[in-house]
Amino acid sequence: MRLPTRRTDEIAHALWYSRPGQAELRQENLAPPGADEVRVRAQFGALSRGTEALVFGGRVPESEVRRMRAPFMEGAFPFPVKYGYATVGRIEGGPKAQLGRLVFTLHPHQDLFNIPASAAIALPDDLPPERAVLAANMETALNAVWDAAPGPADRIAVVGAGTVGALVAYLCGRLPGAEVTLVDINPARRELARALGVHFAGPEAAKGDCDLVVHASGHPAGLDTALALAGDEATVLELSWYGNAAVTASLGGAFHSRRLRLVSSQVGRIAPSHRPRWTHGRRLAAALALLADARLDALLAPAVAFHDLARRLPDILDAGSGILCQLITYP
């Protein structure tokens, strides 16, 4: 049995990337949810700084416009486009059994919306909704760990202490006996590494001869650091996405004689090691469960109000902001 929604047609507000370096809030009419839909009122959200900085700058490569489409995205690259994929909200319309449930969904930044009921993933009871906004980043990190296949007692370096890099280091740090180092040019990231229970080093001080190196800095210099830290015949997993920027890598010198493996990872497809058995829904639910650790609150920047988001975006997405995961609050 379905109960009537609290309102019929309502006005929703969504963030649109409108032109290079500019964004705005736009209104849209929201009809009642359909037969297989729920209505969600957003409570918290998060910016995916690396990807959304590329969208904000209009730097999505033409070859990737189809693969870069996020669930429930509207518009088209480069502009205008309604983009984003981290929202936590409460169901306030739809089937009676789901009313009041807190859910995570891969939806653009919007205060009120309808989605298929299957796209609303219930939060675990022990997961605060503010931390649940990290689910999309944790899903990326989980997929990367599957691709990298680290083992107990491995020496592992993660180059780039952004949100995804930090989450990869956190997951690897839970392996028995693993020696995990978060490597970054920003010494302030030392406190983050300590909070997550892993080591920290600047590029010049990090231990080499690693069994696995994950690169997540988003800069070609970081990739060179990752290659230098890898031991003979080790894997370097490339997690950075550079948009339409050309990237050089030091594949001369000893790269071939040391038989290094440079492997890509991307969250759009489940890692081959798990693809036969896992669905995207199961992976996202696992990512939410992995967030049940208060240490991960260290990744969240103080919240910005949704109605201020368009104005604040240039500062938030600036490479020098020092922000990891920008938390968004909705009225």
N, C-alpha and C positions, 0 to 999 in steps of 0.2 A: 504494500500500500504506500502510495506517495502522498506526502502532505503538501499543501500549497506553499510556494515560496513566500517569504515574509513580505516581499515587494514584487510587483510585476516588472515592468520595464524600469531600469535604473540607469544612472549615469556612472560610468566607470572612467578612471583616469589611468593612462599608460604612458610610459617613457618611450619616446621615439628618437632615434638618432636621425637628425634631419639634414645635416650637411657636415663636411669635415670640421671637427672640433666643436660642433654644436649639437645640443639635444633640447628637447622640449616635452612638456606634458600635454597630451591631447585627450580630449573627452571622446567617449563613444557610448552609444546606447547599448544597453545590455538587456537582451530579451530573457524571459524565464528559462531555466535549464530544460533541456529536452529529456526524453524518456530515459536515456542511459547516461545522463549527465548529472554532475553536482555543481553547486555554486560555492565558490571559495572566496572568503574575505581574507585578504593578505594580512599577516601580522608582522612577519620579518622577511627580509630578502638579503641577497648578497650580490656584489659585483664580482664577476670573474675578471680580474684586472688585466691579465695578459691578453685574453681573447677580446674583451670588450674595448681595450685600448686600440686594437687593430680595427675593430668595427667603427669606433669613434673617429679614427683617422681616415676611414675609407680605404683601408689597406688589405681588404680581402681579395685574394687573387681571383681573376676571372675563372680560372680552372676549378676553383673550390667553392663557387657560389652555391652549388647544389648540396654538396656535402656539409657546408657550413650552416645550412638552415637548421635552426633550433626548433624543437616542438612548439607549436602554437605561435611561431613567429609570423608577423605580417609585414607587407612591403617587400622590397627586393634590394639586394646589394647593388651598388654601394649605399644609396639613400633614396628615399627615407625608409627606415626599417625599424620595426618594434622588435627588440632583441633582449635576450637574457635567459637564464635557465636555473634560477635558484630562488624559490619562493616557498615560504612556510605559511600556512593559513588554516582557518577553521571552516569546516563545511557548514553552511547555513541554509542550504536548499538542496532538495533531492530526496532520495529514499530515507524514510524515517530512521532506519537502523544506522545511517551514517551521519545524521545531524549532530553537530557539536564536536566531531572528530578533528583532531589536529593532524594535518597531512603535509608532506613535502611533495612538490611537483616541479617539473622542469618547464616553468612558464616565464615569459618575459616579465619585466617590472611593471606591475599593474595592481591596483588596489582591490579590484573585484572582478571576477571572471567565472565563466562556465567552462568545464572540461569534462571529458569522459570519466566516469567513475573509476575506470581501470587505471587512469593516469594519476590518481590521488593516492599516494603511498602513506599509510598510517605511520605515525611516529611511534617508536618503542616507548613504553611507559617511563623508562628511566632516562630519556633524552630530552634535555631542555630545548624548547623551540628555537631559541637564539642560536644554539650550537648546530642545530639541524640544518641551517643554511649551508653548512660545509659539505653537504651530501654529494653534490655534483663534483666537487674537488676530490673528495675521498673516493668516489667512483673512478675518477681518472687515475688516482694514485694506486688503487687496488688493481686496476687493469695493467698499469705499468709494472707492478710487482709480479703479476702473473707473467707478463712478457719477459721480465728480467730473470725470473726463476732463481733468486738468491737462496743460499743454503745456510744451515747452522754453522757458526764459527767463521763465516766468510768475512773478509775485510772489504767493506763497502763504503764508497764515497758518493755523496749526493751533492753535485755542484749546482748551486742556486737555491737560496733559502727563501723562495717565494712560497705561496700557499701549497702548491702541488709538491714542490720539492721537499718542503718540510713534512708533509704527510707521507711521502715515500720514505723519508728517513725514519719517521715514527713507526711505520709498519715494519720496516727492516730491523729496527731496533728491538723488536719483540721476538726476533729469532734467537734461539738459545746460542749463547757464546759469540754472536755476531759483533764485530767491531765496526760501528757505523759512525761516520763523520759527515756532518753538514758543512759544506765548504762555501764561503761567500766572501765577497770583497768588503761587505759592511760588517765591521766588528760588533755593531749593536745586535747582530743576529746571534751572538754567543748566548745571550740570555734565553732566546727562543730555544736554541739547541738544548740548553740545560733543562728547560721546562719540559721538553719532549723526551728527555732521558738519553740523548745521544751526544757525541763529541762535536766540537766545533774547531774549525781551522780556517785561516785565510789561505788563498791559493798557494802562496809561497811556502807555507808551513805544513800543508797537508801531507800525510803519509802516502807514498806511492805503492807500487806493486799490489794494487787492489785486485781482488777477484771479480768485482763488479763496480762499474761507475755509472751513475745515472746523471744525465745532464738536463737541468731544468732552469737554467739562468735566462734563456732567451737571447743570449749574446754570443756571437762567434768566438770571442775570447774565452768564454766559459767552456765552449766545446773543445778548444785547444787545451785548456786545463784538464778537462775530463780525459782526453786522449793521453796526456802526459802522466796521469795518475794510474792508468790501467796497467796491470801486470801483463806479462807475456801470455798471449792467447786468451786474454780476458774479453768480456763484453762491455761495450759502452752503449748504454741505452739512451737514445735521443728523444727527450720529451718536449723540448722547446718547439714552438711553432712560430715561424718568422713572417708569416703573411706573404706579401709580395716582395720582401727584401731579399737581395742576393746574399749568400753566405759563403765565406771561404773557410776551409778547414785544413789543418796541417796533416795531409795524407801522404806527404813525402817522408824523408828521413827514415825512421825505423818503423813506421806504421806497418809496412808489409812484412818486414823481416820478423817483427814481433807477433805477426799474425793476429792483429786485433780485429774484433768483430764490432762493427758499427750498425746498430739495429734501431729501427724506428718503432715508436709506440703511439697509438692514438685511440681515444676512448670511443670513437664512433662505432667500432666493431669490437666484439668481445675477443680477448686474446685467444689465439688458436689452441692453446693448451686446455681452455675451458669451453670453447665454443660449442662442442657437441652436446654439452650437458646443461649449460647455463643460458638463461634468457636475460634480456636487459632489465626486466623487472626484478628478477632474482638478484642480479648484481647490485642494483640500486638499493634494494632492501638490505643487502649485506653491508653496503657502505653506511647506511644509517645505523645499523647495529654496531659498527666499528667506531662510531662517534661517541659512544658511552664512556668517555674518559674526560674528566674536568681539565686535564692538562691541555687539551686542545683549544680551550678558551683563549690561550695565549695568541692564537692566530687571528682573533677577531679585533678589528679596530673599533673605537667608540662609534656608536650609531649615528647615522645621518638620517634626518626625517625625509620621507619620500617626496614631500612637496618642495624640498630644497635640493633634491638630487640633481636636476638638470643644471642648476647654477653651480653646484659643487664639483661636477664631473671633471672639469679640466684639472683641478688640483688633485682630486682623488686618483686619476689615471696618469698623472705625471710620473715619469720614471723615478724621480727623486723624492717622491712623497714618503717613502718608507712604509706605506700601508701594505698590509698583507691581504686580509679578507675584509672588505668594507661592508659592515653590517648596515642594513636599511630597516627603519621602523615605519610602519604604516599607522595612520590614525585609526 
